[in-house]
């Protein structure tokens, strides 16, 4: 035995499970009277918030909920959603945030598959929850949340959330997880084909990705964070834990409204927010008088889809500094970022935005990222041209898929997580996504990146939103089909105008053969539902 192993084993004094639960205990102890929550007229300090979390944990424990029991929540961005991120894991239970836009059938599947013992739900979702519960043989205990910002609504249950908290002990002695590998959260993937998969997070990964967020954004103490990102999405990219660790302020927003976002930014001097490109695009298209609200430094982290360089440039002109990140549900949200170099500040805005649209390099808290051949796992050349699949590994990759060892084994084959995203690697090691494996268009044997084509479409002055999918073609196999939403003052733009514009900026084979003007279908997180558009393109 080595001299460094003799009598030097881990012990309770120097080795403890990593868990984001430590964040709220420390913040409430060090900054008890600092603001924690802003929601409509509600204002709470960190001491008050910590007490409510402990009451929740105590009340759930009193009703028989404990280690590895699933507690599902169907909540918008409201203070209760922050409280469940601590109160539920305080008793070793697993938090299952549900996508608030899903139908009753999907919710019923998730409740049954995750074996939820409790469902905490907002009154806005009364109808869908009642329908979902009616499909279950063993329905969970349902708890009703009555948010004053929603207004009048029909109670989902006789058991009220505040009444439940009153059952709990404000000084409840909660316990650290014995093992950091213990599950902390269950998040279901979108399930665009077949049933959604249940992604399981552990305490260690949640802790590390929370710190990774702080490191990549260089966030100091007491940030003011606006909840534009749905908190059910990858546990809000771990930001409920990050902002709490930094004794920041959580400013809540029930639903995305560009005017409300700009009002809250000014009113509360918001310093940080996260959003899909679609949300930033909505801000860009607000009237100049509304955009003038931004009179202090604001940082926006963007992910969820590759943002067109045009949108990044326009957002930065508004005074919002953009940080571009990339990740998946399976990686606790963002795990790569376009790490910035000072010399890039000198580039013209267009070139700067082009660089910033890359997905970049790994977080300090992720151990490996590579672009490689999907079958051989042989890394592709760093030439910015050769397309391969993005692979990841490290402590912020999920435990696996719940009750699905086959899917887990496939996703982890070869010792790397297979993302299903296609990218190139530039000479400087920065990754740039070209498409989803299922979205790439192969026309006459040539690969066409829908992301590249969408980037060109966004540069057209009349285009507000754009998405490109493959349309089956007898001669070419597939051809690009563009779905476009026009700006209000450019309704006279025609298909020929768009095709002509694309010809000026793209090789001939990449130009869309079909253009459809329409509103684009989106998920609750602002991602465009390309599978819906693919079906439409096939039916044309």
N, C-alpha and C positions, 0 to 999 in steps of 0.2 A: 504493500500500500504506500502511495506517495506521502511525503511529509505534509503535503497540502490537503490531504484527506484525513489525516489522523486527528480525531477529536474536533474536526471542523465541519461536521455535517450540518444541514439546515435544521433550525429549531424555531420555536414559536417567537423567539426574540428577534430573529433576523430573516424569517421567511414567511410571508403571508400571501394568501391568494390575491391576485390583482383583481379589483372590482371597482366600477365607477360609483358604487354606493359610498365609497370613502369621500367622494367629492362633496356631497351635500352635507355630510357630517362636519367636515372641515370648514366649509363656507359658512354654515349656520353658526359655527363656533367663533370664527374669526370676524365675520361681518354680519352679526345678527340683525342689525337695524338698517342694513343697506337694502335698496329696492330689489325685488326679485321678479315681481309679476306686474305687468300692466295689461289690463283687458277691459276695454270700455271704461266704466267708472271704478272697476276693481283695482286696488293697489295692495300688494302684500310684500312684507319683508322676507328675508331669508329665514329668520327665526320662525315666522308664521308658516312659511311654506314647508319647512322641515317638520314642524309639529303636525301639519295636515298629512304629510307622507307617513309619519309614524302612526297616526290615528288610523289611516287606511290599512296599513300593514297589520295593526293590532285587530281591527275589525274583521278583516278577511281571515286572520288566524282564528279568531273567535267563532267563525262560521265553518271551521274545519278545513280551510285551505292551507296548504303547506308545500313542502319541497316537491318540485317537478309537476305541480298542478298547473294547468293552463288557465290564465285569466285573459279572455279576449276583450278588446275595447273597440267600440265603433264611435270614434270621437273626432270632431274637427280640431283645428288649432285653438285650444282653450286651456286654461290653467290646469284643469283636471287631467289633461293629457300629459302635462309635465309631472304631475303628482304620481301617476301610475308608473312612470319610468323608474321611480324610486320605491314607492310603497309596495309594489308587487314583488320585485326581487328581494326586498328586505326579509321576506319570509321564505325565500328559496323558490318561489313560484316563477312561472315563465310568462312573460308579457307577449300577447299576440295582438298587435295592432291590425285592424281590418281596414281595407280600402273602402272609404265611405261612398264611393261611386258604384260599387258592385251591386248586382241584382240579388234577390232573395236566394236563388238557387246556389249561386257562388258562395254566399255567406253561409248558407246551411252546410255546404260541403266542407268549408274551412272549420266551422264549429265542430262538426262531427269528426273530421280527420284529425284535428288538433286536440280532440277530447276536452273541450273547454268546460271547466266547472263553473265559471262565472263569466257573465257578459256585462260590461259597463258601457252604456250607450246613451247618446244624446237624443233628445226628443225629435230632432229634425228627421231621424231615420225610423220613426215609429212604424210606418207602414211596412217597409222592407224587413225590419227586424221581426215584426209579428208574423209575416209570411214565412220567414226563414225558420223561426222557432216552431211554427206549425208543421214543418217538414221533419222534425227531429223526434226520435223515440225517447231520448233522454235529454230534454232541454236543460241548459245551465241555469243557475241563479241569475236573474236579470236585475240590474241596478240602473235606475233612471237618473240621468243628469239633466238638470234644468238650468240652462245657461241664460242669464238675463239678456245677453246680446242677441239671442235667437228670437226672444219675444214669446208670445203665447204659443204653446204647443201641447199636444196630448201626451200625457205620461206614458212611458213604455212599460212601467212596472209600478207596483205599490211601494216598492222599496226605493227610497230616495237616497242619492249619493250623500247629501249632507247628513241625513239621518243615520246612514251607515257610519260616517266619520264620527258621529256623536257616540257610537258604541265603542269606539277605540280609545286606547290609552295614549295621551299626548306624550308620555315619557316611555313609550314602549321600547323594550330592550331588544332591538332587532339583532340578527346575527349575520356576520360575514359568511360568504360561501366557504365551505370546507375545502372545496377544490375549485380553482379558477376555470377549469374545463366544464364546470356545471353550466347548464343552459340558462341564459338570461332572457332571450327573446326568440319568438317564432314569427318569421315574415314570409308571406306567400308571394311567389312570383306572379307575374301578370297572367300567365296561363292563356296566351293567345292561341295555342293549339293544345287541346286536351285539358285535363285538370291541372290547376296550378300546383307547383311543388312547394313544400314547406321548408324554408331555409332556417336552420337552427344556428343561433349565435351563442357564444360563451362569454363569461364575465371578462376573461383575459382579452379577447378580441375587442370587446366594447370599450374597455379601459384604454387599450393601446390606440384604437382609431380615434377616440376622443382626444387623446394627446396629439396624434398625428394632425388632426384638424387645426389645433392651436399652433403647432410648429410651422405648418405650411403657410398659415396666414399671419404668423408672427403677432398673434393677438395678445395684447397686454391685459392687465386686470380691468374688470368692470366694463366689458363691451356692452353696447346696447344692440340687441339682436332682434330683428323683425322676422316673425314666423311666416314668410311667404311660401316656403317649402312645406308640403304636407308632412305632418309629424308621423303619420303612419308609414311613410315611405322610407324603408331601411332605418326605422327608428329616427326619422328626421336627420339621416346621415350621421347619427351619433351626437348631434348638436344639443339635445336636451342635457346630455352629460357634460359636453365641452363647456357650454356657457355657464353651467352650474359650477364647474371646477374653477372658473375664472371670476366667480361672484358677479356675473353679469346680470343684465336685465332682459327678461323674456317679454317681448312685446307681441301680443297675440293678434291674429287676423283670421277670422272664421272662414272667409273665402277670399280668393284673389280678386281684387278690384284695383286697377291701375291708379285711379284717383285717390283711393283710400291709402294705398301704399305710399304715394307721394306726400299725402297729408301726414301720415304717421311718421315718415322719415323726418319731416320738418318739425313736427310737434314734439317728438321725443328725442331729437338729435340722434337718430339711428346711425350706428357705425357699420353694421354688418348685416347682410342678408344672403340667402341662397335661393336659387331659382333655376328652372329650366329656361332655355333660350327663348321659348315662346312668351314667358313672362317679361323678360327684358325687352323683347320686341314690342310688347304692348306698351311699355313705358316710353320707348322710342317714338311710338306713333301717337302719343298724347300731344295736346296743343302746347305750344311754346310757353304760354302763360302758366300752365300746370307744371311743366318741367323746371321752371324757375325756382321751384320749392327747394331744390337741392343747393344749399348754400354752405355746406360743410363737407369734409371728406367722408365718402361712403364707399364701402367695399362690397362687391357682389361676387359670390362664388357661383359659377355656372357649370352645370352638367345636365345629364339626362338625355342629351342628344348633342351631336357635334354642332357648335354654334357657328353660323356663317360669319366670316371675317367682317362683312358689312355691318352686321348687328353689333358685334363687339366694338367696332370703330364708332358707331353711332352712340352707344351707351357711354363710352369713355368721353365723348364730346359733351355729354350731359353732366360730367363730373363724377361719374361712378367708375371706380377702378375695378376692372374685371380680373378675377383669378379663375382660370379654366382648369377644372378637375375632371376625372373620369373614374368610374367604378361600377359595380353591379350590386344587386341585392345580396349576392353570394359573398361579397367582400365588405359588408358593413357600410355600403355606400362608397364615397370617393377614396381611392388609394393611389392615384397618380395625379400629377399636376404639371402644368407648364411652368416649371421653376424659372423665374425671371433673371435675366442678366442685365446689368446696368447699361452695357453698351447698346442694348436694344432700344433704350429710351430715345436714342438719337435718330432712329428710323422714322420715315414719314408715317402718318397715321395708318394708311392702308397696309403698308408692309408690317408695321407693328401688330396690327390686328391679325394679319396672316400668320405671323409667328405664334401669336397668342391662341390661335384656333387649334394648335396642336395639343394632343393629350399628354405629351411630355414624358416625365420620368416618375419613378416610384416615390411614394411618401417615405420619409425616414423610418416609418413603422411597418413597412412592407419589405419582405426580404428579397423578392425576385419578380421581375417583369421581363418578358422577352417576346419578340415576334418570330414565329417559327412555322415550319411546314406542319400542317394539321395532322398529318399521318406519322411522319418520322420524328417530329419534334426537333428537327435540325434548324438552328437559327438562320434566318434569312440574312442576306448581305445588308450592310448599313448604307444603302444607296438611295434611299428615299423613293425607290421605284418598285422593288420586289414586294408583292403582297403576301402576307402570311397571317396566321391567327395570333391573337394576343393570349399569352399564357401568364399565370401568376402563381406565386406561392409565398407563404409566410403566415404569421400569427393572426392576420386579419382576413384570412379566408375562413369561410363557414365551417362548422363541425361537419355538416353534410345535410342531405335532404331527409326530412322526417319520414320514417317508415318506407324508405325507398332506397335500399342498398344498391340496387342495379343502377339507378340514375346517379347515385353518389360515386360509384366505382367508375362509371363512364366519364363523369366530370373531372375525376382526379387521376385518370389514366396516365401513366408515365411519370407520376410524381409532381404534376403541374395541374392547376385548375384551368380547364378549357373554357374560355369566355364566349366563343362563338362570334367574336368581333374580328374583322379583317383590318389589317393596318400595314403601314410601311414603317421602317426604322430609318431615321435620317443619320447622316455621318456623325452628328454630335450625340447620337444615342437617344434622341427624342422620338417618341412614338407618335404617329398620326393615323387616326382611324380613317379607313376608306369606306367601310360598310359593315353591316351585319352579314354574317355568312349567308343568311337566307335572303338578304336584300340585294346583293351584288347582281348586276345585269350582265348576262353573257350574250352578246349580240354578234352573230357571225364569227364566233370563236374569240372575240375581243371582250375583255373585262371592262365594264363601265361602272365607275363609282357613283352611286346616287348622291352621296354627300358632296362630291366635287360639282356635280351638275346643279344641285340645290344651291351651293355657294354662288354659282354664276347667276342663277335666277334671282337670288336676293339682291343682287347688284342692280337689277332693273328698277328704275324709279317707281314703277307702278305696282310692284309686287310687295304685298304685306306678309304673306306666308306661302311656302312652297314645299311640296313633297314629290319625290320621283319614285316610281315603281316600275317593274317589268310588265310589259304587255305582250302576251304570246303573239308570235308572228310566224307564218308558214315558211317564209323565205329565210329570215334571220334567226329564227328560234325565239328571240326576244328583242323588243325595242323599248327605249325609254318612253314612259308616259308621265307627263307632268300634271300634277293637280295644284292649282294656284288660287289663292284668295287675293283679290285686288284691293288696293287702298281706295277709300271712298271717293277721292278726287281723281282716280284714274280708271273709272269704269268703262272707258271707251277702248281700252287696250284689247287687241284681238290675238287669236292664235298665231297668225302670220307675224305679228310684231314680236312675239316671244321667241318664235323659231329663228327669225332674222337676228335678233339680239344674241341668241346662243351661238349662232354661226360665227359671229364676230369674235367670240371668246373661247370656242371649243373646237376640237377636231370634229370633222363631219359625222363620224360614226357615233359620237357622244350626244349629238343634238337630239332633243325629243322629237319623236314622230307624231306624238299626240299631245295636245294641251287641253285640259278640262278646267274651267273656271267654277269654283265651288267653295263652300266652307269645309275646312278639314276636320275630320273626326279625331278626337283626342282622348287620351286617358286622363284620369284625375290628376296625374302629376305633370300634365302638359305635353306628354309625348304624343306625336302624331301616330295614329293607329294604321300602320302601313298594311297590315293584313286586310283591313277593310277596303283600303284603296286598291290592293291587288285584286280583290274580288270584283271591284267595280271595273278595273281595267280589263279583266278577262271577259266581263259581260258587255263591253263596248262593241 
